[in-house]
Amino acid sequence: MAESEAPFALLDEAAIAAAPRRDDPYEFAFVEHAIPLAERDGVLADAPRIPDRGSYGLPGLQYGPRFGAAVADLLSPRFRRLVEAKFDLDLSKAPPVIVMMGNTTGHYNEGYAHPDSRHKIVTVLLGFTRAWPYERGRLRVLRSADREDFAFEFAPEFGRMLLFRVSEKSWHGFLPQKGPRMSLQLCFVDSEAYVRKEYLRHRVSAFAKSVPLLRKAIDWAPRIG
């Protein structure tokens, strides 16, 4: 890394670098404290307010400087190189896209098992939930499309990070549970065109969720993984 490059403002570089890569059931790594707990109150005070269920593109959300510092760390070349080293990949031509969720309603179609789009190369999930006291709703690394067939699970609490290489086997999901559940998803993807498509899709979805009748339809629509 270039000597002139600034260190992370919030991310714990040593903890992320030290997290072992696991290869069963697919390539993933878990970091218990990717952001130190001492930063929790300041970061969450500046986090976006997300009123409805579902995912929202980061460009459509408002947030303060401390949360912005976490985003800047995630979008930095320094973090990209950590991910590249973890999975032995070159992501220099893989643009990032970031979406967030803020809460879950407990509806049956939330947390459905899916392996992620073929346009995604690596997915990074980072928890921003203050506390998750529930047994259900823990994010699961799955062996199949069955949400009970899991190899690993964790509560989506502040600073916890899951990184995985996307493949046809990279199933993940969670059992429905109502509660405030803030998390960020950063994906390195195969083209800028896909980034634009994703942000447009989430802008349209956010508008639909602002209309009561459309929001009700979205809430009960079946999800296809």
RODO-2510 file (C-alpha; in nm, 4 decimals, decimal comma):
residues 225
     n   res          X          Y          Z
     1     m     0,0000     0,0000     0,0000
     2     a     0,1166     0,3510    -0,0729
     3     e     0,2767     0,5164     0,2287
     4     s     0,0788     0,8361     0,1637
     5     e    -0,2566     0,6578     0,1781
     6     a    -0,4591     0,7496     0,4853
     7     p    -0,5439     0,4754     0,7342
     8     f    -0,9042     0,3817     0,7989
     9     a    -1,1103     0,6242     1,0044
    10     l    -1,3230     0,3503     1,1599
    11     l    -1,2644     0,0025     1,0166
    12     d    -1,0295    -0,2246     1,2129
    13     e    -0,7845    -0,3211     0,9407
    14     a    -0,6008    -0,5777     1,1519
    15     a    -0,9206    -0,7586     1,2503
    16     i    -1,0434    -0,7765     0,8911
    17     a    -0,7074    -0,8940     0,7593
    18     a    -0,6797    -1,1599     1,0323
    19     a    -1,0261    -1,3089     0,9799
    20     p    -0,9736    -1,6555     0,8329
    21     r    -1,1336    -1,7454     0,5037
    22     r    -1,3521    -2,0513     0,5261
    23     d    -1,4288    -2,2657     0,2236
    24     d    -1,7264    -2,4700     0,3453
    25     p    -1,9953    -2,4420     0,2162
    26     y    -1,8401    -2,1639     0,0054
    27     e    -1,5697    -1,8998     0,0441
    28     f    -1,6546    -1,6611     0,3287
    29     a    -1,5013    -1,4802     0,6234
    30     f    -1,6555    -1,3344     0,9386
    31     v    -1,5262    -1,0422     1,1461
    32     e    -1,6723    -0,9983     1,4953
    33     h    -1,5651    -0,6349     1,5324
    34     a    -1,4902    -0,4826     1,1921
    35     i    -1,5688    -0,1491     1,3589
    36     p    -1,4794    -0,1206     1,7298
    37     l    -1,7769    -0,1142     1,9683
    38     a    -1,6458     0,2118     2,1132
    39     e    -1,7545     0,3796     1,7883
    40     r    -2,1118     0,2500     1,8032
    41     d    -2,2941     0,5453     1,9564
    42     g    -2,1306     0,8052     1,7351
    43     v    -2,1805     0,6103     1,4148
    44     l    -2,5426     0,5142     1,4890
    45     a    -2,6294     0,8732     1,5787
    46     d    -2,5270     0,9663     1,2228
    47     a    -2,6836     0,6633     1,0501
    48     p    -2,9655     0,7096     0,7966
    49     r    -3,3253     0,6816     0,9079
    50     i    -3,4957     0,4062     0,7093
    51     p    -3,8715     0,3978     0,7776
    52     d    -3,9837     0,0935     0,5813
    53     r    -3,8809    -0,2641     0,5170
    54     g    -3,6642    -0,3661     0,2250
    55     s    -3,3431    -0,2294     0,0772
    56     y    -3,2566     0,1273    -0,0189
    57     g    -2,9726     0,2487    -0,2393
    58     l    -2,7184     0,4493    -0,0414
    59     p    -2,7301     0,7534    -0,2768
    60     g    -3,0968     0,8024    -0,1822
    61     l    -3,0286     0,8134     0,1943
    62     q    -2,9161     1,0976     0,4183
    63     y    -2,6623     1,0452     0,6946
    64     g    -2,4111     1,2318     0,9076
    65     p    -2,0322     1,2516     0,9013
    66     r    -1,9491     0,9672     1,1387
    67     f    -2,1541     0,7172     0,9424
    68     g    -2,0100     0,8733     0,6267
    69     a    -1,6607     0,7936     0,7542
    70     a    -1,7538     0,4247     0,7704
    71     v    -1,8857     0,4403     0,4132
    72     a    -1,5677     0,6135     0,2966
    73     d    -1,3588     0,3368     0,4528
    74     l    -1,5640     0,0706     0,2740
    75     l    -1,5334     0,2473    -0,0620
    76     s    -1,1596     0,3041    -0,0308
    77     p    -0,8926     0,1245    -0,2364
    78     r    -0,7446     0,0171     0,0984
    79     f    -1,0543    -0,1863     0,1848
    80     r    -1,0822    -0,3237    -0,1685
    81     r    -0,7283    -0,4588    -0,1392
    82     l    -0,8169    -0,6335     0,1878
    83     v    -1,1038    -0,8068     0,0089
    84     e    -0,8822    -0,8949    -0,2863
    85     a    -0,6259    -1,0532    -0,0534
    86     k    -0,8968    -1,2478     0,1317
    87     f    -1,0316    -1,4116    -0,1833
    88     d    -0,7263    -1,3963    -0,4117
    89     l    -0,9081    -1,1747    -0,6625
    90     d    -0,8429    -0,8634    -0,8681
    91     l    -1,1320    -0,6240    -0,8088
    92     s    -0,9704    -0,3184    -0,9660
    93     k    -1,2299    -0,3209    -1,2457
    94     a    -1,5235    -0,4165    -1,0213
    95     p    -1,7218    -0,1075    -0,9172
    96     p    -1,8992    -0,1045    -0,5798
    97     v    -2,2706    -0,0703    -0,5122
    98     i    -2,4134    -0,0133    -0,1624
    99     v    -2,7672    -0,0734    -0,0381
   100     m    -2,9065    -0,0671     0,3153
   101     m    -3,1967    -0,2085     0,5097
   102     g    -3,3334    -0,0593     0,8287
   103     n    -3,5916    -0,2941     0,9725
   104     t    -3,7900    -0,6091     0,9173
   105     t    -4,1605    -0,6724     0,9629
   106     g    -4,1494    -1,0480     1,0193
   107     h    -4,3371    -1,1214     0,6951
   108     y    -4,2805    -1,4682     0,5532
   109     n    -4,0938    -1,3428     0,2454
   110     e    -3,8176    -1,1579     0,4316
   111     g    -3,4765    -1,3186     0,4531
   112     y    -3,5509    -1,5655     0,1754
   113     a    -3,2569    -1,7864     0,0767
   114     h    -3,0646    -1,6705    -0,2303
   115     p    -2,7078    -1,6971    -0,3638
   116     d    -2,6888    -1,3337    -0,4986
   117     s    -2,6921    -1,2113    -0,8570
   118     r    -2,4408    -1,3490    -1,1057
   119     h    -2,3337    -0,9854    -1,1633
   120     k    -2,1922    -0,9702    -0,8101
   121     i    -1,8367    -1,0888    -0,7474
   122     v    -1,7962    -1,0346    -0,3728
   123     t    -2,0598    -0,9329    -0,1188
   124     v    -1,9788    -0,7617     0,2118
   125     l    -2,2510    -0,7388     0,4778
   126     l    -2,1945    -0,5092     0,7758
   127     g    -2,4294    -0,4832     1,0748
   128     f    -2,5439    -0,1491     1,2150
   129     t    -2,8129    -0,2798     1,4510
   130     r    -2,7666    -0,1608     1,8097
   131     a    -2,8844    -0,4933     1,9525
   132     w    -3,0512    -0,8067     1,8182
   133     p    -3,1961    -1,0067     2,1114
   134     y    -3,3961    -1,2486     1,8969
   135     e    -3,3183    -1,6083     1,8109
   136     r    -3,4740    -1,5680     1,4661
   137     g    -3,3434    -1,3172     1,2155
   138     r    -2,9770    -1,4092     1,2505
   139     l    -2,7987    -1,3993     0,9174
   140     r    -2,7169    -1,7505     0,8021
   141     v    -2,4540    -1,8928     0,5699
   142     l    -2,6540    -2,1700     0,4068
   143     r    -2,5619    -2,4993     0,2454
   144     s    -2,8718    -2,4947     0,0254
   145     a    -3,1933    -2,3043    -0,0430
   146     d    -3,3306    -2,4360     0,2885
   147     r    -3,3002    -2,1628     0,5538
   148     e    -3,2672    -2,4297     0,8239
   149     d    -2,9665    -2,5867     0,6485
   150     f    -2,7028    -2,3473     0,7806
   151     a    -2,3310    -2,3753     0,8412
   152     f    -2,2890    -2,0490     1,0339
   153     e    -2,5072    -1,7721     1,1714
   154     f    -2,4658    -1,4439     1,3555
   155     a    -2,6775    -1,1597     1,4901
   156     p    -2,6634    -0,8525     1,2587
   157     e    -2,5290    -0,6270     1,5323
   158     f    -2,3031    -0,3254     1,5017
   159     g    -1,9621    -0,3920     1,3517
   160     r    -2,0152    -0,7557     1,2588
   161     m    -1,9052    -0,8233     0,9019
   162     l    -1,9580    -1,1137     0,6643
   163     l    -1,7637    -1,1267     0,3376
   164     f    -1,8217    -1,3929     0,0743
   165     r    -1,7336    -1,4733    -0,2824
   166     v    -2,0494    -1,4976    -0,4888
   167     s    -2,1169    -1,8240    -0,6688
   168     e    -2,4051    -2,0543    -0,7446
   169     k    -2,3466    -2,2025    -0,3958
   170     s    -2,3353    -1,8805    -0,1908
   171     w    -2,6789    -1,9255    -0,0346
   172     h    -2,7622    -1,6982     0,2581
   173     g    -3,0714    -1,5675     0,4339
   174     f    -3,2478    -1,5430     0,7685
   175     l    -3,5688    -1,6520     0,9354
   176     p    -3,8337    -1,3758     0,9463
   177     q    -3,8332    -1,1685     1,2636
   178     k    -3,9887    -0,8279     1,3267
   179     g    -3,7508    -0,5649     1,4597
   180     p    -3,5176    -0,2741     1,3787
   181     r    -3,2467    -0,4391     1,1710
   182     m    -3,0016    -0,2000     1,0099
   183     s    -2,7350    -0,3455     0,7858
   184     l    -2,5283    -0,2385     0,4887
   185     q    -2,4545    -0,4476     0,1815
   186     l    -2,1534    -0,3583    -0,0324
   187     c    -2,1097    -0,5570    -0,3512
   188     f    -1,8244    -0,5485    -0,5985
   189     v    -1,9969    -0,6031    -0,9326
   190     d    -1,9087    -0,6666    -1,2942
   191     s    -2,0009    -0,3329    -1,4537
   192     e    -2,1008     0,0291    -1,4003
   193     a    -2,4163    -0,0525    -1,5966
   194     y    -2,5204    -0,2930    -1,3223
   195     v    -2,4503    -0,0269    -1,0568
   196     r    -2,6801     0,2174    -1,2383
   197     k    -2,9475    -0,0487    -1,2789
   198     e    -2,9393    -0,1404    -0,9099
   199     y    -2,9625     0,2181    -0,7889
   200     l    -3,2476     0,2893    -1,0298
   201     r    -3,4311    -0,0231    -0,9139
   202     h    -3,4000     0,0817    -0,5504
   203     r    -3,5113     0,4385    -0,6266
   204     v    -3,8263     0,3031    -0,7897
   205     s    -3,8818     0,0652    -0,4993
   206     a    -3,8361     0,3462    -0,2449
   207     f    -4,0967     0,5555    -0,4263
   208     a    -4,3400     0,2635    -0,4359
   209     k    -4,2956     0,2080    -0,0620
   210     s    -4,3879     0,5732    -0,0021
   211     v    -4,7344     0,5071    -0,1516
   212     p    -4,9504     0,3147     0,1019
   213     l    -5,1332     0,0854    -0,1430
   214     l    -4,8161     0,0022    -0,3342
   215     r    -4,6289    -0,0566    -0,0101
   216     k    -4,8915    -0,3074     0,1025
   217     a    -4,8599    -0,4941    -0,2269
   218     i    -4,4808    -0,5043    -0,1950
   219     d    -4,5045    -0,6317     0,1631
   220     w    -4,7025    -0,9370     0,0598
   221     a    -4,5537    -1,0057    -0,2813
   222     p    -4,3723    -1,3414    -0,3065
   223     r    -3,9936    -1,3245    -0,3259
   224     i    -3,8045    -1,5210    -0,5877
   225     g    -3,4488    -1,6166    -0,4980
***
